[in-house]
Amino acid sequence: MTAVWVFAGLGVLFALAILLVLAMLVEDAYYRYRPRWRMYRRVLAEDLAALRAWAQMTRAHLRAVREMAREMERQSGGDRP
């Protein structure tokens, strides 16, 4: 029965050692990649700003094209071929 308790204790120590190693790896990854996360967020914010500007210009262009089409239709008297 003593051997069972010894092996159980060794198993618990082994599990704790594995958890400690995993915690060290997670901490290392966190501190290693934290500056890059900031850079990635900044680049993503710039990309989203560019996408918003492009969408705004596209909407303005479509409004202008629709207005031109309405004006041409008014000038032609509403007759479409």
N, C-alpha and C positions, 0 to 999 in steps of 0.2 A: 504494500500500500504506500510505503514511503516513496518508492520509485515513481508512482503515479503522480504524487504531489510534486516531486522534483521535475518531472517532465512537464507538468502543467505550469509550474513556475517558469521553466525555461521557455515554454511557448508564449506565456504572457510577456516575458522580457523580450523575446524575439519580435512579437507584434508591436510592442512599444518602440523598439529600435527601428522597425520599418516605418512607423508613424513619424518618428523623429526625422528620419531621412526624407520622407515625403514633405514634411513641414519645411525643412531646410531648402529643398528644391523649389517649393512654391514661393518662399521668401526670396530666393535668388532670382527667380523669374520675374517676380513683382518689381524688385528694385532695378533689375536690368532693363526691363521693357517699359517702365513708367515714363521716361523722357520721350520714347518713341510714340507712346499713346498720345501725349500732348501734341506732338508734331502731326500725327495722323488726324487728330481732331481738327487742328488748324487747317490742314489741307482739305479735309472734308467740308469745313465751313466755307472755304474759298470756292470749292467746286459748287456747293449749293447756292452761293451768292451769284456765281456765273450762270447757273441754270435758271435762277429767278430772273436775272437780267435778260437772258435769252427768251424766256417765256413772255416777259413783258414786251419786248420788242416784237415778238411774233404776234401777240394779241393786237398791238398797235398797227402792225402791218395789215392784219386781217380786217381790222376796222376800216382802215383807209381803202383797202380794195373793195370792201362792201359798199362804202360810200361812193367810190368811183362808179361801181356797177349801178347803183341806184340813180346817180346823176346821169349816166349814159341812158338808162331806161327812161328817165323823165324827159331827156332831150329828144329821144326817138319817138316820143308820144305813146310809149307803152306797147308798141307793136313788136312782137318777136317773130322772127322768121321760122 
